[in-house]
Amino acid sequence: MKIPFPRRICYALGFIVATSLIVFALYLQQVKGEEPCPLCIFQRVAMTTLGLVFLLGTIHDPQSPKLIRLYAILGGGFASLGAAIAARQVWLQHLPPDQVPSCGPGLNYILKAHPFFNALQIVLKGSGECAVVGWKFAGLAISEWSLLWFLALGLWAIIQSANTR
């Protein structure tokens, strides 16, 4: 697929979108009072990392096919990770109420009380607070929008490897 813009501009657009999504998440938290659950926080980390990949691509503007592929792999990888976390939360939010896991301790406590990889495993299982649907737009919850944006930005990162301008 050929894109009519230079790759550097495409990376910059990816960075702007990822940054805008993080800023909007912070707005929802600070202004609208939407407290992020542990899965939301990990999605923010994945989106921030994906944004940094796009920023590095913008600054570096790789020309060699190997480096271009590396950026596509990194961008696609972080987007896939974020999409997997968002998909887990979407699944939790669509469980019948009697099947939703009970609420667990906060992320800070989990990270302090357990080794990192055990804490990661606990968080990725999700808990009751991850199943709560708060803010919605156009009928979709934040987690569903997050999943869509991760898929779109992942595809955008991968398409850059075919961009020959």
Buried (B, 14 or more C-beta within 10 A) or exposed (E): EEBEEEBBBBBBBBBBBBBEBBEEBEEBBEEEEBEBBBBBBBBBBBBBBBBBBBBBBBEEBBEEEEBBBBBBBBBBBBBBBBBBBBBBBBEBBEEEEEEBBEEBEBBEEBBEEBEEEEBBEBBBBBBBBBBBBBEEEEEBBBBBBBBEBBBBBBBBBBBBBEBEE
